[in-house]
Amino acid sequence: MVNYRYLGNSGLKISEITYGNWLTHGSQVENDVATQCVRAALDAGITTFDTADVYANTKAEQVLGDALAGERRESLEIFTKVYWPTGPGGPNDTGLSRKHVMESINGSLKRLGTDYVDLYQAHRYDTETPLEETMQAFADIVRQGKALYIGVSEWTADQIRAGAALAKDLGFQLISSQPQYSMLWRVIEDEVVPASKECGLSQIVWSPMAQGVLSGKYVPGQPLPAGSRATDEKGGARSIQRFLDDDVLTRVQSLRPVADELGLSMAQLAVAWVLQNDNVAAALVGASRPEQVAENVKASGVTIPAELMARIDDVLGGVVVRDPAKTAENAPKTRVA
């Protein structure tokens, strides 16, 4: 079963394996299979579910809400996000303006079939809306009881510090950051993690398996596995490209002895690895089949000895991306229309 961790400097506990439905619900996976995956997550002790209004252009929230219908609401932690364009794409259907934030929370609650979300996250930083406007909207949403806590996703260290300071002035706090983080992608370690610790946030990390590359199923010199994310033209193929390099794939294959020594699959090793970071509250994992959920949960509670952590670093060597500037580089420079 899953272990639980506090989220940031708050009293909220979440399951350290959190079920996420990016790239699956409402797009890759049929609704009945999505529901089976959610049931498998609940059976495994996962209580925390993460989605976003933009996933499958709002359909993912609807699918998750339907799958959780009938569960005791107080036993769940439901997270969603706001920023990216939704709806027909009107001028205010995107960003972190007060108008879009207030309308988006209402839409998300309706689709999820709940009166509140446990965590509402700014899905990116909006360069075109004053931060004061965004944080005031979040403060009002918390006071209205529509969200219990507020978090951010893919914000830089400076943006986290500025947001946390404003939140404090407005009588609430930021408690989480949701960045990409894996053995291969460590750009948060030098700046975002220290800023988060300083401001009372912890990480809910996405893509702990580097889009599936760390599962070991992509073999250098071999065709891409049929039906894998790398062959998914709906978005998966684009996001995985940076890792499909022969040197990367060869080094990943060399991690098998480490996984074997711990009695873990390659995928479980990848998830367990991110959970060794004491600022990580949860690893986000998705699933296209229910059995994947049960397998992922086995990474919970694993301790990787220091000598094996060092061996992982040696094996991966120079293919690890560490540059903290990548957080800003990968962020939208202007609001996405």
C-alpha positions in Angstrom: 0.0 0.0 0.0 1.0 3.6 -0.4 2.8 5.8 2.1 1.6 9.4 2.7 3.6 12.6 3.0 2.7 16.2 4.0 2.4 18.6 1.2 4.6 21.6 1.8 4.3 23.5 5.1 0.7 22.4 5.6 -1.2 19.8 7.4 -2.4 18.2 4.2 -1.3 14.6 3.7 -1.3 13.1 0.2 -0.4 9.7 -1.2 3.3 9.7 -2.3 2.2 8.0 -5.5 -0.4 10.3 -7.0 -2.6 9.3 -9.9 -2.4 11.7 -12.8 -4.5 11.7 -16.0 -2.5 13.8 -18.4 -2.3 12.2 -21.9 -4.6 9.4 -21.0 -8.2 10.2 -19.8 -10.3 11.6 -22.6 -7.7 11.0 -25.2 -5.5 7.9 -25.2 -7.7 5.7 -23.0 -11.4 4.8 -23.3 -13.6 6.0 -20.5 -14.3 2.5 -19.1 -10.6 1.7 -18.9 -9.9 5.0 -17.3 -12.5 4.2 -14.7 -10.8 0.8 -14.1 -7.5 2.5 -13.6 -9.0 4.9 -11.1 -10.5 1.9 -9.2 -7.1 0.2 -9.2 -5.6 3.3 -7.8 -8.2 3.5 -5.0 -7.7 -0.3 -4.3 -3.9 0.3 -4.0 -4.4 3.0 -1.4 -3.9 6.0 -3.6 -6.1 8.9 -2.4 -4.7 11.7 -4.4 -5.7 12.5 -8.0 -4.3 15.2 -10.2 -5.8 16.6 -13.4 -6.1 19.9 -15.3 -8.7 21.7 -17.2 -6.6 21.7 -20.4 -6.1 17.9 -20.5 -8.1 16.6 -23.5 -9.7 20.2 -23.5 -11.7 19.6 -20.3 -12.7 16.0 -21.0 -10.1 14.5 -18.6 -11.7 16.3 -15.6 -15.1 15.0 -16.6 -13.8 11.4 -16.9 -12.0 11.7 -13.5 -15.1 13.1 -11.9 -17.3 10.3 -13.2 -14.8 7.7 -12.1 -14.7 9.1 -8.5 -18.5 9.5 -8.3 -19.8 7.8 -5.2 -16.5 7.8 -3.3 -16.5 9.6 0.1 -15.2 13.0 -0.9 -13.4 13.6 2.4 -11.3 10.6 1.8 -9.9 12.0 -1.5 -7.5 14.8 -2.5 -8.5 16.1 -5.9 -6.1 18.5 -7.6 -6.6 20.5 -10.8 -5.0 23.4 -12.6 -5.6 26.6 -14.6 -3.7 28.5 -17.3 -3.7 26.9 -20.7 -6.4 27.6 -23.3 -9.7 25.8 -22.8 -13.1 26.1 -24.5 -13.4 27.6 -28.0 -10.3 29.7 -27.5 -11.7 33.2 -26.9 -9.4 36.1 -25.8 -10.1 35.4 -22.1 -10.1 31.5 -22.4 -6.4 31.4 -21.2 -3.9 32.7 -18.7 -4.2 33.7 -15.1 -6.4 36.8 -15.3 -9.0 37.2 -12.6 -11.7 36.5 -15.2 -10.1 33.3 -16.5 -9.2 32.0 -13.0 -12.6 32.6 -11.5 -14.5 31.1 -14.5 -12.1 28.1 -14.7 -12.5 27.1 -11.1 -16.3 27.0 -11.6 -16.0 24.9 -14.8 -13.5 22.5 -13.1 -15.8 22.0 -10.1 -18.7 21.3 -12.3 -16.8 18.7 -14.4 -15.3 17.1 -11.4 -18.6 16.9 -9.6 -17.4 18.4 -6.4 -17.9 21.6 -4.4 -14.2 22.1 -3.9 -10.7 20.9 -5.0 -8.1 20.2 -2.4 -5.3 21.9 -4.5 -5.7 24.5 -7.3 -2.5 25.1 -9.3 -1.3 27.8 -11.6 -0.3 25.5 -14.5 2.3 28.0 -15.8 3.4 31.6 -14.9 1.4 34.2 -16.8 3.8 36.9 -18.0 0.9 39.2 -19.1 -1.2 39.3 -16.0 0.0 41.2 -12.8 1.0 38.6 -10.2 -1.0 40.6 -7.7 -4.2 40.1 -9.7 -3.6 36.3 -10.0 -2.8 35.9 -6.3 -5.8 38.0 -5.2 -8.1 35.7 -7.3 -6.5 32.6 -5.7 -7.0 34.2 -2.2 -10.7 34.8 -3.1 -11.2 31.2 -4.3 -9.7 29.9 -1.0 -12.0 32.2 1.0 -15.0 31.0 -1.0 -14.1 27.5 -0.1 -13.7 26.4 -3.7 -10.1 25.4 -3.2 -8.4 24.5 0.1 -4.8 25.0 -1.0 -3.0 26.7 -3.8 0.1 25.5 -5.8 2.1 26.3 -8.9 3.5 24.3 -11.8 6.8 24.9 -13.7 7.5 28.3 -12.0 11.1 29.5 -11.5 12.7 30.0 -8.1 12.1 33.8 -8.4 8.5 33.4 -9.4 7.9 31.0 -6.5 9.5 33.5 -4.0 7.4 36.4 -5.4 4.2 34.4 -5.4 4.8 33.1 -1.9 5.4 36.6 -0.5 2.1 37.9 -2.1 0.2 34.9 -0.9 1.4 35.5 2.7 0.3 39.2 2.5 -3.1 38.0 1.3 -3.6 35.5 4.2 -2.9 32.2 2.4 0.1 30.2 1.3 1.5 28.4 -1.7 2.2 24.8 -0.6 3.3 23.0 -3.8 5.2 23.2 -7.0 4.6 20.7 -9.9 7.7 20.4 -12.1 9.1 17.8 -14.4 11.7 15.7 -12.4 13.4 12.4 -13.1 16.8 10.7 -13.0 17.4 12.3 -16.5 15.8 15.7 -15.9 17.1 17.3 -12.7 16.7 21.0 -13.5 14.9 21.8 -10.2 17.6 20.7 -7.9 19.8 23.8 -7.8 17.3 26.6 -7.6 13.6 25.6 -7.5 14.0 23.1 -4.6 16.0 25.5 -2.3 13.4 28.3 -3.0 10.6 25.9 -2.3 12.1 24.7 1.0 12.6 28.4 2.0 9.0 29.3 1.1 7.3 26.1 2.5 6.5 24.3 -0.8 7.2 20.7 -1.7 7.2 19.1 -5.2 4.6 17.0 -6.9 6.7 15.8 -9.8 5.5 14.8 -13.2 7.1 12.4 -15.6 9.3 10.6 -13.0 9.8 7.9 -15.7 11.0 10.5 -18.3 7.9 9.9 -20.5 8.4 6.1 -20.1 12.1 6.1 -21.2 13.2 5.0 -17.7 11.0 2.0 -17.9 13.6 0.5 -20.2 11.1 -0.4 -22.9 12.9 1.8 -25.5 16.0 -0.1 -26.7 18.7 1.6 -28.7 18.7 0.5 -32.3 15.3 -1.2 -32.0 11.9 0.0 -33.5 9.7 2.0 -31.1 7.3 -0.3 -29.4 3.8 -0.3 -31.0 1.3 1.6 -29.0 3.9 3.3 -26.8 3.9 7.0 -26.0 6.7 7.6 -28.6 4.2 6.6 -31.3 1.3 8.6 -30.0 0.7 11.5 -32.4 -1.8 13.2 -29.9 1.0 14.7 -27.9 3.0 11.9 -26.4 5.5 11.5 -29.3 6.4 15.2 -29.2 7.1 15.2 -25.4 9.3 12.1 -25.4 11.6 13.1 -28.3 14.3 14.7 -26.2 15.1 11.4 -24.4 15.1 9.1 -27.5 18.8 9.4 -28.0 21.0 6.3 -28.4 23.4 7.4 -25.7 20.6 8.0 -23.2 18.8 4.8 -24.1 22.1 2.8 -23.7 22.8 4.2 -20.3 19.2 3.6 -19.2 19.6 -0.1 -20.1 22.7 -0.1 -17.8 20.4 0.7 -14.8 18.9 -2.8 -14.9 21.4 -4.3 -12.5 20.5 -1.6 -9.9 16.8 -2.3 -10.3 17.5 -6.0 -10.0 19.5 -5.5 -6.8 16.6 -3.7 -5.2 14.0 -6.2 -6.5 12.3 -3.5 -8.6 11.3 -3.1 -12.2 13.0 -0.3 -14.1 9.8 1.8 -13.8 9.6 1.2 -10.1 13.2 2.3 -9.7 12.5 5.5 -11.5 9.5 6.4 -9.3 11.4 5.3 -6.1 14.4 7.5 -7.2 12.4 10.8 -7.2 10.9 9.9 -3.8 14.4 9.9 -2.3 14.4 13.7 -2.6 13.1 15.0 0.8 11.4 18.0 -1.0 9.3 15.7 -3.1 5.9 15.0 -1.6 4.6 12.8 -4.5 5.4 11.3 -7.8 2.7 11.6 -10.5 2.0 8.4 -12.4 -0.6 7.7 -15.1 -1.8 4.5 -16.4 -3.4 3.1 -19.6 -4.0 -0.3 -17.9 -5.2 -1.0 -14.3 -2.3 -3.4 -13.7 0.2 -0.6 -14.3 -1.2 1.2 -11.2 -0.6 -1.8 -8.9 3.0 -2.0 -10.3 3.8 1.7 -9.7 2.6 1.6 -6.1 5.4 -0.9 -5.3 7.8 2.0 -5.5 6.2 3.5 -2.4 8.2 3.2 0.8 11.4 2.0 -1.0 14.7 3.3 0.3 17.6 3.3 -2.2 20.9 3.1 -0.4 23.4 5.9 -0.9 25.8 3.7 -2.8 23.2 2.7 -5.3 22.1 6.4 -5.7 25.8 7.1 -6.5 25.9 4.2 -9.0 22.9 5.6 -10.8 24.7 9.0 -11.1 27.8 7.2 -12.5 25.8 5.2 -15.0 23.8 8.1 -16.4 26.8 10.5 -16.3 26.6 13.4 -18.8 23.2 12.6 -20.2 21.5 14.1 -17.1 20.0 17.5 -17.8 20.7 19.8 -14.8 20.6 23.4 -16.1 18.2 25.4 -13.8 17.7 27.8 -16.7 15.6 25.1 -18.5 12.6 25.9 -16.3 12.4 29.4 -17.7 13.4 28.3 -21.2 10.5 25.9 -21.4 8.0 28.3 -20.1 5.7 30.4 -22.4 7.2 33.8 -23.0 3.8 35.3 -23.8 0.4 34.1 -22.9 -0.6 31.2 -25.1 -3.7 32.0 -27.1 
